[in-house]
Protein backbone atom coordinates (compact mmCIF):
# COMPACT_ATOMS: atom_id res chain seq x y z
CA UNK A 1 0.00 0.00 0.00
CA UNK A 2 2.80 2.39 0.89
CA UNK A 3 4.55 1.73 -2.43
CA UNK A 4 1.30 2.27 -4.31
CA UNK A 5 0.84 5.71 -2.77
CA UNK A 6 4.42 6.62 -3.58
CA UNK A 7 3.99 5.34 -7.14
CA UNK A 8 0.90 7.51 -7.57
CA UNK A 9 2.80 10.56 -6.29
CA UNK A 10 5.67 9.97 -8.71
CA UNK A 11 3.21 9.36 -11.56
CA UNK A 12 1.29 12.57 -10.78
CA UNK A 13 4.50 14.58 -10.66
CA UNK A 14 5.64 13.17 -14.00
CA UNK A 15 2.21 13.81 -15.51
CA UNK A 16 2.26 17.43 -14.30
CA UNK A 17 5.69 17.90 -15.84
CA UNK A 18 4.58 16.26 -19.10
CA UNK A 19 1.46 18.45 -19.26
CA UNK A 20 3.58 21.58 -18.74
CA UNK A 21 5.91 20.55 -21.56
CA UNK A 22 3.08 19.22 -23.77
CA UNK A 23 4.67 15.78 -23.87
CA UNK A 24 2.01 13.58 -22.29
CA UNK A 25 1.69 11.27 -25.28
CA UNK A 26 5.45 10.85 -25.72
CA UNK A 27 5.88 10.05 -22.02
CA UNK A 28 2.91 7.65 -22.12
CA UNK A 29 4.56 5.85 -25.03
CA UNK A 30 7.71 5.56 -22.93
CA UNK A 31 5.76 4.31 -19.91
CA UNK A 32 4.07 1.64 -22.03
CA UNK A 33 7.51 0.63 -23.26
CA UNK A 34 8.74 0.43 -19.66
CA UNK A 35 5.80 -1.78 -18.64
CA UNK A 36 6.23 -4.12 -21.61
CA UNK A 37 10.00 -4.33 -21.23
CA UNK A 38 9.83 -5.11 -17.52
CA UNK A 39 7.06 -7.69 -17.94
CA UNK A 40 8.99 -9.42 -20.73
CA UNK A 41 12.34 -9.60 -18.88
CA UNK A 42 12.86 -11.54 -15.67
CA UNK A 43 16.48 -10.41 -15.67
CA UNK A 44 15.42 -6.76 -15.63
CA UNK A 45 12.95 -7.43 -12.78
CA UNK A 46 15.74 -9.12 -10.81
CA UNK A 47 18.14 -6.26 -11.49
CA UNK A 48 15.66 -3.62 -10.35
CA UNK A 49 14.88 -5.54 -7.14
CA UNK A 50 18.50 -6.41 -6.35
CA UNK A 51 19.87 -4.74 -3.22
CA UNK A 52 23.39 -5.87 -4.19
CA UNK A 53 23.74 -3.80 -7.37
CA UNK A 54 24.80 -0.20 -6.92
CA UNK A 55 22.51 2.59 -8.01
CA UNK A 56 24.97 3.78 -10.62
CA UNK A 57 24.94 0.34 -12.27
CA UNK A 58 21.13 0.33 -12.37
CA UNK A 59 21.08 3.90 -13.71
CA UNK A 60 23.50 3.00 -16.52
CA UNK A 61 21.54 -0.14 -17.42
CA UNK A 62 18.21 1.71 -17.52
CA UNK A 63 19.75 4.53 -19.56
CA UNK A 64 20.99 1.99 -22.09
CA UNK A 65 17.70 0.08 -22.24
CA UNK A 66 15.53 3.19 -22.56
CA UNK A 67 18.03 5.39 -24.43
CA UNK A 68 15.50 6.79 -26.93
CA UNK A 69 13.10 7.97 -24.23
CA UNK A 70 11.82 11.49 -23.64
CA UNK A 71 13.85 13.67 -21.25
CA UNK A 72 11.04 13.49 -18.66
CA UNK A 73 11.19 9.68 -18.68
CA UNK A 74 14.97 9.74 -18.36
CA UNK A 75 14.62 12.13 -15.42
CA UNK A 76 12.15 9.75 -13.75
CA UNK A 77 14.53 6.83 -14.15
CA UNK A 78 17.38 8.79 -12.59
CA UNK A 79 15.16 10.11 -9.80
CA UNK A 80 13.90 6.64 -8.86
CA UNK A 81 17.44 5.26 -8.78
CA UNK A 82 18.74 8.19 -6.71
CA UNK A 83 15.86 7.85 -4.23
CA UNK A 84 16.36 4.07 -4.05
CA UNK A 85 12.83 3.54 -5.39
CA UNK A 86 13.72 1.98 -8.74
CA UNK A 87 11.95 -1.22 -7.70
CA UNK A 88 8.63 0.57 -8.16
CA UNK A 89 9.35 1.68 -11.73
CA UNK A 90 6.74 -0.66 -13.21
CA UNK A 91 4.08 0.54 -10.75
CA UNK A 92 4.88 4.20 -11.46
CA UNK A 93 4.62 3.56 -15.20
CA UNK A 94 1.25 1.82 -14.80
CA UNK A 95 -0.10 4.63 -12.62
CA UNK A 96 1.11 7.24 -15.13
CA UNK A 97 -0.73 5.46 -17.95
CA UNK A 98 -3.95 5.33 -15.91
CA UNK A 99 -3.69 9.00 -14.89
CA UNK A 100 -2.94 10.13 -18.43
CA UNK A 101 -5.85 8.11 -19.82
CA UNK A 102 -8.16 9.72 -17.24
CA UNK A 103 -6.81 13.12 -18.26
CA UNK A 104 -7.72 12.33 -21.86
CA UNK A 105 -11.08 10.90 -20.66
CA UNK A 106 -10.08 7.57 -22.12
CA UNK A 107 -9.79 4.47 -19.99
CA UNK A 108 -7.74 1.42 -20.80
CA UNK A 109 -9.41 -1.92 -20.33
CA UNK A 110 -6.84 -4.65 -19.70
CA UNK A 111 -8.27 -8.00 -20.79
CA UNK A 112 -6.42 -11.19 -19.93
CA UNK A 113 -7.53 -14.36 -21.70
CA UNK A 114 -6.19 -17.87 -22.20
CA UNK A 115 -6.45 -17.55 -26.00
CA UNK A 116 -6.28 -14.51 -28.31
CA UNK A 117 -9.44 -12.40 -28.58
CA UNK A 118 -11.30 -12.36 -31.86
CA UNK A 119 -12.10 -9.00 -33.41
CA UNK A 120 -15.84 -9.50 -32.85
CA UNK A 121 -15.36 -10.34 -29.18
CA UNK A 122 -13.03 -7.38 -28.72
CA UNK A 123 -15.72 -5.08 -30.16
CA UNK A 124 -18.36 -6.53 -27.78
CA UNK A 125 -16.08 -6.02 -24.78
CA UNK A 126 -15.27 -2.50 -25.93
CA UNK A 127 -18.97 -1.64 -26.28
CA UNK A 128 -19.85 -3.00 -22.82
CA UNK A 129 -16.95 -1.29 -21.05
CA UNK A 130 -17.71 2.01 -22.82
CA UNK A 131 -21.34 1.70 -21.72
CA UNK A 132 -20.33 1.01 -18.10
CA UNK A 133 -17.66 3.69 -17.74
CA UNK A 134 -19.16 6.36 -19.99
CA UNK A 135 -15.70 7.19 -21.33
CA UNK A 136 -13.78 6.26 -24.44
CA UNK A 137 -12.04 2.97 -23.83
CA UNK A 138 -9.05 1.33 -25.44
CA UNK A 139 -8.51 -2.40 -25.04
CA UNK A 140 -5.14 -3.88 -24.26
CA UNK A 141 -5.22 -7.65 -24.34
CA UNK A 142 -2.81 -10.10 -22.78
CA UNK A 143 -2.66 -13.87 -23.06
CA UNK A 144 -2.08 -15.91 -19.91
CA UNK A 145 -2.66 -19.64 -20.25
CA UNK A 146 -2.64 -20.01 -16.45
CA UNK A 147 -6.20 -18.67 -16.22
CA UNK A 148 -7.29 -21.83 -18.14
CA UNK A 149 -10.34 -20.13 -19.71
CA UNK A 150 -12.66 -17.18 -19.33
CA UNK A 151 -11.19 -13.71 -18.84
CA UNK A 152 -9.98 -11.13 -16.37
CA UNK A 153 -11.02 -7.55 -17.09
CA UNK A 154 -9.39 -4.59 -15.35
CA UNK A 155 -10.37 -0.96 -15.90
CA UNK A 156 -8.60 1.49 -13.64
CA UNK A 157 -8.92 0.16 -10.10
CA UNK A 158 -11.85 -2.14 -10.89
CA UNK A 159 -11.30 -5.79 -11.74
CA UNK A 160 -13.72 -8.51 -12.84
CA UNK A 161 -12.29 -12.03 -12.70
CA UNK A 162 -14.37 -14.52 -14.70
CA UNK A 163 -11.52 -16.95 -15.25
CA UNK A 164 -11.79 -20.71 -14.82
CA UNK A 165 -8.73 -20.66 -12.55
CA UNK A 166 -10.49 -18.20 -10.22
CA UNK A 167 -13.68 -20.30 -10.21
CA UNK A 168 -11.70 -23.44 -9.38
CA UNK A 169 -9.86 -21.60 -6.63
CA UNK A 170 -13.15 -20.42 -5.13
CA UNK A 171 -14.56 -23.97 -5.26
CA UNK A 172 -11.45 -25.34 -3.56
CA UNK A 173 -11.75 -22.72 -0.84
CA UNK A 174 -15.43 -23.56 -0.29
CA UNK A 175 -14.71 -27.29 -0.04
CA UNK A 176 -11.83 -26.68 2.36
CA UNK A 177 -13.92 -24.40 4.57
CA UNK A 178 -16.84 -26.84 4.69
CA UNK A 179 -14.70 -29.71 6.03
Backbone bond lengths (Angstrom), bond angles and torsions (degrees), N, CA, C in turn:
res aa  C-N    CA-C-N  psi(-1)  N-CA   C-N-CA  omega(-1)  CA-C   N-CA-C  phi
1 X - - - 1.450 - - 1.523 110.24 -
2 X 1.315 116.60 -42.87 1.454 121.04 -179.29 1.530 110.52 -62.53
3 X 1.342 116.39 -42.40 1.454 120.09 178.98 1.524 111.44 -66.31
4 X 1.324 117.03 -34.41 1.453 120.05 179.48 1.524 110.70 -65.28
5 X 1.314 116.93 -42.41 1.469 119.94 178.10 1.523 110.51 -63.42
6 X 1.309 115.92 -42.74 1.469 119.62 179.06 1.527 110.09 -64.44
7 X 1.327 116.90 -40.56 1.464 120.62 179.20 1.525 110.58 -62.26
8 X 1.322 116.62 -40.55 1.469 120.27 178.46 1.522 110.31 -64.45
9 X 1.325 117.17 -40.04 1.477 120.03 179.44 1.523 111.33 -64.14
10 X 1.347 116.23 -44.53 1.463 119.33 177.51 1.532 109.92 -62.13
11 X 1.336 116.44 -44.53 1.459 120.62 -177.90 1.528 110.93 -62.52
12 X 1.343 117.12 -41.98 1.465 120.16 178.63 1.521 111.17 -63.78
13 X 1.324 116.55 -40.99 1.466 120.28 179.65 1.522 110.65 -64.24
14 X 1.314 116.77 -42.48 1.467 120.70 178.94 1.525 110.05 -66.47
15 X 1.324 116.84 -40.21 1.465 120.15 178.47 1.523 110.67 -63.43
16 X 1.326 117.61 -43.41 1.471 120.81 177.91 1.525 110.84 -59.10
17 X 1.319 115.47 -43.85 1.462 120.04 179.15 1.528 110.56 -64.75
18 X 1.320 116.85 -41.63 1.468 120.75 -179.75 1.523 111.11 -66.93
19 X 1.335 117.50 -37.02 1.468 120.86 177.87 1.531 109.34 -65.12
20 X 1.328 116.76 -44.15 1.464 120.70 178.98 1.526 111.74 -59.13
21 X 1.311 116.41 -38.90 1.470 120.67 -177.19 1.520 112.73 -95.93
22 X 1.356 116.50 7.37 1.467 122.41 178.98 1.529 111.35 54.19
23 X 1.327 115.22 47.21 1.462 120.68 -177.88 1.522 112.23 -128.78
24 X 1.329 116.61 26.77 1.471 118.81 -175.38 1.520 112.58 -61.99
25 X 1.327 117.28 -40.44 1.461 119.47 -178.61 1.522 112.09 -70.07
26 X 1.322 117.18 -39.12 1.463 120.64 178.69 1.524 110.43 -64.76
27 X 1.329 116.97 -42.15 1.463 120.67 179.74 1.526 109.80 -69.34
28 X 1.341 117.29 -37.75 1.473 119.10 176.92 1.522 110.91 -61.91
29 X 1.311 116.40 -40.51 1.473 120.62 177.35 1.532 109.20 -59.76
30 X 1.321 116.64 -43.21 1.462 120.82 177.80 1.522 111.14 -63.05
31 X 1.326 116.64 -42.66 1.471 120.69 -178.16 1.521 110.65 -65.45
32 X 1.325 116.65 -38.10 1.472 119.63 175.89 1.531 110.21 -64.37
33 X 1.305 115.74 -38.66 1.464 120.31 177.04 1.527 110.58 -63.77
34 X 1.319 116.74 -41.37 1.465 121.48 178.35 1.526 110.09 -60.35
35 X 1.343 116.05 -48.43 1.468 120.75 -178.58 1.524 110.84 -60.57
36 X 1.338 116.56 -46.77 1.465 120.04 -178.77 1.526 111.44 -66.17
37 X 1.310 117.06 -41.21 1.465 120.69 -179.03 1.522 111.03 -64.83
38 X 1.320 116.70 -44.34 1.466 120.10 -179.75 1.523 110.91 -66.96
39 X 1.335 117.23 -41.25 1.464 118.91 -178.62 1.529 111.71 -69.42
40 X 1.321 117.52 -26.20 1.462 120.48 -179.37 1.523 113.55 -87.07
41 X 1.330 118.95 -10.93 1.464 120.72 -173.27 1.529 112.31 -126.83
42 X 1.321 115.34 107.59 1.471 119.68 176.33 1.527 110.66 -67.42
43 X 1.331 116.62 -31.89 1.456 120.19 179.60 1.530 110.79 -64.81
44 X 1.331 116.32 -39.85 1.459 120.23 178.88 1.527 110.68 -67.19
45 X 1.339 116.78 -41.18 1.471 120.61 176.61 1.520 110.23 -58.73
46 X 1.342 115.96 -45.24 1.469 120.57 -179.75 1.523 111.09 -63.59
47 X 1.335 116.11 -41.01 1.461 119.79 -179.46 1.532 110.60 -64.14
48 X 1.313 117.09 -43.99 1.462 120.44 -178.83 1.528 111.90 -64.91
49 X 1.331 116.82 -34.02 1.467 121.18 -177.88 1.525 112.84 -86.46
50 X 1.314 117.39 -12.50 1.463 120.93 -174.37 1.534 112.76 -69.26
51 X 1.329 117.07 123.89 1.457 120.23 175.52 1.536 112.00 -81.79
52 X 1.331 116.40 -10.98 1.462 121.53 -176.71 1.530 111.50 -79.44
53 X 1.334 116.29 -39.28 1.461 119.82 -177.93 1.525 111.33 -71.78
54 X 1.318 115.35 138.82 1.455 120.61 178.92 1.525 110.13 -72.37
55 X 1.311 114.84 155.44 1.453 120.93 179.76 1.513 113.14 -59.81
56 X 1.311 116.02 -37.23 1.468 120.57 -179.38 1.527 110.74 -63.60
57 X 1.331 116.61 -38.22 1.466 121.42 178.25 1.522 109.99 -64.84
58 X 1.332 116.93 -44.23 1.458 121.39 179.03 1.528 110.50 -64.43
59 X 1.335 115.97 -41.78 1.466 121.01 -179.60 1.528 110.13 -61.85
60 X 1.326 117.14 -44.28 1.469 121.08 179.39 1.522 111.40 -64.58
61 X 1.333 116.57 -41.58 1.464 120.73 -179.68 1.534 110.30 -64.55
62 X 1.329 116.71 -46.27 1.460 119.97 -179.90 1.530 111.53 -65.58
63 X 1.326 116.74 -37.14 1.468 120.13 177.16 1.523 111.03 -62.81
64 X 1.321 116.16 -38.48 1.469 120.26 178.96 1.530 111.47 -70.93
65 X 1.324 116.50 -41.77 1.468 120.39 -178.21 1.524 111.11 -67.49
66 X 1.325 116.68 -43.16 1.462 121.48 -176.28 1.528 111.16 -110.00
67 X 1.326 117.38 43.84 1.460 122.26 -173.11 1.526 114.05 -67.71
68 X 1.323 119.07 -23.34 1.461 120.62 -178.56 1.522 111.89 -97.64
69 X 1.311 116.96 21.00 1.464 121.67 -177.27 1.519 111.58 -81.33
70 X 1.320 114.81 163.17 1.460 122.26 176.08 1.531 108.90 -66.49
71 X 1.314 116.90 154.99 1.471 121.95 -179.07 1.529 111.87 -58.86
72 X 1.326 117.92 -34.49 1.464 120.91 178.71 1.527 110.18 -64.77
73 X 1.325 116.66 -41.69 1.468 120.82 178.92 1.524 110.39 -65.56
74 X 1.318 116.33 -42.38 1.464 119.62 178.16 1.528 110.75 -62.51
75 X 1.317 116.62 -39.07 1.464 121.10 176.85 1.519 111.51 -63.22
76 X 1.339 117.46 -39.62 1.458 121.28 177.37 1.524 110.84 -62.53
77 X 1.320 116.42 -44.85 1.465 120.41 -179.74 1.529 110.33 -59.28
78 X 1.310 116.09 -46.60 1.464 120.20 179.97 1.525 111.46 -64.97
79 X 1.321 116.49 -41.36 1.459 121.32 -179.90 1.531 111.33 -62.70
80 X 1.332 116.59 -44.69 1.468 120.06 179.87 1.528 111.45 -64.11
81 X 1.323 116.62 -39.19 1.468 119.62 178.29 1.524 109.61 -66.96
82 X 1.326 117.59 -46.52 1.467 121.25 -178.81 1.528 112.38 -62.19
83 X 1.333 116.81 -34.87 1.462 121.04 -179.82 1.530 112.89 -89.46
84 X 1.338 115.66 7.18 1.467 122.04 -179.46 1.528 111.38 56.70
85 X 1.324 116.11 40.22 1.460 123.25 179.05 1.525 111.50 -121.95
86 X 1.319 117.61 17.73 1.459 120.94 -174.92 1.532 111.78 -64.46
87 X 1.322 117.30 -21.09 1.456 120.93 178.04 1.518 113.06 -64.09
88 X 1.330 117.00 -19.86 1.459 120.34 -179.69 1.531 112.51 -99.82
89 X 1.310 117.60 16.03 1.463 121.71 -179.03 1.523 112.02 -55.73
90 X 1.323 117.25 -46.23 1.461 120.89 -178.91 1.525 110.70 -61.42
91 X 1.324 117.15 -43.74 1.466 122.06 -179.97 1.524 110.74 -64.21
92 X 1.322 117.56 -41.60 1.468 121.15 178.41 1.533 109.50 -62.74
93 X 1.319 116.57 -43.60 1.463 120.27 -179.93 1.529 110.85 -62.36
94 X 1.328 117.16 -43.64 1.470 120.57 178.45 1.525 111.35 -62.47
95 X 1.323 116.93 -43.81 1.464 121.13 179.79 1.529 110.81 -64.76
96 X 1.334 117.10 -38.63 1.461 120.27 177.79 1.525 109.94 -60.93
97 X 1.328 116.64 -45.98 1.470 120.56 -179.02 1.522 110.20 -59.27
98 X 1.331 116.95 -45.07 1.464 121.22 -179.64 1.531 110.65 -63.15
99 X 1.328 116.39 -46.20 1.472 120.03 -179.69 1.526 111.76 -63.70
100 X 1.324 116.85 -41.03 1.464 119.98 -179.78 1.523 110.74 -68.20
101 X 1.325 117.37 -37.62 1.463 119.87 177.56 1.528 110.35 -65.00
102 X 1.337 116.83 -39.44 1.470 119.71 177.02 1.524 110.35 -64.60
103 X 1.322 116.48 -38.31 1.460 120.92 178.15 1.530 110.47 -61.18
104 X 1.309 116.43 -38.11 1.464 121.85 179.21 1.524 112.11 -84.90
105 X 1.354 116.04 1.00 1.471 122.69 -175.16 1.520 110.08 57.48
106 X 1.308 115.19 41.41 1.460 120.66 177.06 1.520 107.54 -136.58
107 X 1.310 116.06 119.24 1.458 120.52 177.79 1.513 109.70 -89.83
108 X 1.324 114.96 159.64 1.451 121.00 173.70 1.520 107.03 -113.91
109 X 1.311 115.50 124.62 1.456 120.84 176.81 1.524 107.26 -99.49
110 X 1.334 115.63 116.57 1.456 120.90 178.64 1.519 107.41 -92.82
111 X 1.314 116.94 117.15 1.459 122.16 -178.56 1.521 108.37 -113.79
112 X 1.332 115.51 122.32 1.458 120.97 177.39 1.517 107.88 -109.64
113 X 1.326 116.26 125.87 1.456 121.82 179.49 1.521 109.46 -132.08
114 X 1.340 115.26 166.59 1.459 120.11 178.31 1.527 111.09 -82.36
115 X 1.327 116.47 -25.11 1.467 122.40 178.96 1.528 108.20 -130.26
116 X 1.328 118.10 160.08 1.470 119.45 -179.93 1.528 112.52 -60.99
117 X 1.334 116.23 144.51 1.463 121.39 177.54 1.525 110.41 -75.40
118 X 1.329 115.49 141.57 1.457 119.37 172.85 1.528 107.73 -80.02
119 X 1.304 116.02 162.08 1.461 120.64 -179.89 1.527 111.05 -62.77
120 X 1.336 116.53 -40.63 1.467 120.65 -179.66 1.525 111.05 -63.97
121 X 1.322 117.00 -43.17 1.456 121.02 179.70 1.531 110.96 -67.31
122 X 1.309 116.25 -37.69 1.462 120.59 177.70 1.532 110.64 -62.16
123 X 1.334 116.80 -40.00 1.464 121.09 178.57 1.526 110.88 -66.08
124 X 1.347 117.61 -39.49 1.465 121.15 178.69 1.528 110.54 -64.10
125 X 1.326 115.91 -44.62 1.470 120.52 179.07 1.521 109.62 -62.43
126 X 1.311 116.57 -44.68 1.459 122.08 179.61 1.531 111.30 -58.96
127 X 1.328 116.30 -43.92 1.466 120.68 179.89 1.534 111.04 -64.24
128 X 1.326 117.63 -44.18 1.463 121.01 -179.01 1.529 111.76 -66.04
129 X 1.317 116.96 -44.01 1.464 120.54 -178.71 1.529 110.18 -67.41
130 X 1.313 117.78 -38.52 1.466 121.68 176.87 1.521 109.99 -62.67
131 X 1.331 116.10 -41.05 1.466 121.22 179.27 1.534 110.87 -64.81
132 X 1.318 116.88 -40.10 1.470 121.43 -178.21 1.526 111.42 -71.52
133 X 1.330 116.91 -47.19 1.469 120.35 -174.66 1.521 113.25 -83.45
134 X 1.319 117.56 -29.96 1.456 120.95 -177.47 1.520 113.17 81.03
135 X 1.315 117.04 2.41 1.463 121.93 179.32 1.523 109.92 -114.20
136 X 1.338 114.52 166.32 1.459 118.62 170.82 1.514 107.70 -65.59
137 X 1.311 116.76 142.20 1.453 120.79 -177.30 1.521 109.39 -131.32
138 X 1.314 115.16 137.59 1.460 121.32 172.37 1.526 106.90 -111.67
139 X 1.305 116.32 142.43 1.467 120.20 -178.94 1.517 109.37 -103.30
140 X 1.315 114.00 132.59 1.462 120.78 173.41 1.524 106.25 -121.91
141 X 1.311 116.09 114.10 1.455 119.05 -175.67 1.529 111.25 -101.94
142 X 1.321 113.39 150.89 1.458 121.58 -179.23 1.522 106.99 -138.78
143 X 1.303 116.77 143.72 1.465 121.01 179.00 1.517 108.72 -106.73
144 X 1.333 115.17 126.62 1.460 122.05 177.86 1.519 107.35 -138.20
145 X 1.310 116.20 104.91 1.467 120.75 -176.72 1.521 112.77 -67.28
146 X 1.324 117.79 -15.22 1.466 121.45 -179.95 1.521 113.31 -68.29
147 X 1.344 117.76 -18.37 1.466 118.55 179.39 1.525 111.40 -81.93
148 X 1.320 117.91 -4.03 1.462 127.84 174.48 1.532 111.93 69.60
149 X 1.305 118.34 -51.10 1.461 123.10 179.90 1.506 108.87 -168.85
150 X 1.332 116.41 177.63 1.451 119.83 -178.18 1.520 110.21 77.94
151 X 1.348 115.66 -150.66 1.463 119.45 -178.33 1.519 110.44 -157.18
152 X 1.325 114.60 162.56 1.457 122.38 170.73 1.523 105.44 -125.50
153 X 1.323 116.05 124.78 1.456 121.66 -178.35 1.518 108.69 -115.79
154 X 1.342 116.38 128.15 1.459 120.84 178.71 1.514 108.76 -129.95
155 X 1.338 115.47 124.21 1.461 122.00 175.80 1.516 106.57 -127.23
156 X 1.319 116.19 113.13 1.463 120.27 -176.66 1.520 110.14 61.53
157 X 1.330 116.65 -122.32 1.453 121.04 -179.75 1.530 112.65 -95.53
158 X 1.312 117.32 -1.16 1.458 121.49 -179.43 1.522 110.47 -93.58
159 X 1.335 115.67 140.57 1.462 119.47 178.89 1.512 109.17 -138.56
160 X 1.338 115.74 135.88 1.461 122.59 175.73 1.519 106.97 -121.42
161 X 1.323 116.07 116.70 1.463 121.64 -176.32 1.519 109.53 -107.75
162 X 1.333 116.72 101.86 1.455 122.54 177.94 1.524 109.59 -112.65
163 X 1.325 115.97 36.52 1.459 120.07 -178.37 1.528 110.50 -87.22
164 X 1.312 115.96 154.47 1.459 121.99 177.16 1.527 109.71 -65.12
165 X 1.325 116.61 -39.29 1.471 120.67 179.37 1.527 110.57 -59.99
166 X 1.319 118.17 -40.73 1.460 122.13 178.58 1.529 110.73 -67.24
167 X 1.325 117.05 -41.55 1.465 121.24 178.54 1.525 110.65 -62.78
168 X 1.325 116.63 -43.90 1.466 120.75 178.31 1.531 110.95 -64.11
169 X 1.302 116.22 -39.88 1.466 120.55 178.26 1.527 110.97 -63.23
170 X 1.329 116.82 -41.70 1.464 120.86 177.87 1.526 111.35 -64.76
171 X 1.339 116.87 -41.01 1.463 120.62 177.36 1.524 111.27 -62.80
172 X 1.319 115.95 -43.54 1.467 120.24 178.88 1.516 110.36 -60.78
173 X 1.326 117.23 -42.88 1.448 121.66 179.47 1.531 110.88 -63.35
174 X 1.332 117.14 -41.92 1.465 120.87 178.58 1.530 111.78 -63.55
175 X 1.324 116.49 -43.50 1.468 120.27 178.66 1.519 110.60 -63.98
176 X 1.325 116.76 -42.21 1.463 120.96 -179.45 1.522 110.95 -65.03
177 X 1.309 116.89 -41.14 1.467 120.88 -179.72 1.507 112.92 -71.27
178 X 1.327 118.96 -26.09 1.453 121.68 -178.08 1.532 112.56 -83.77
179 X 1.314 117.31 -9.89 1.484 119.83 -179.78 1.488 112.34 -78.68
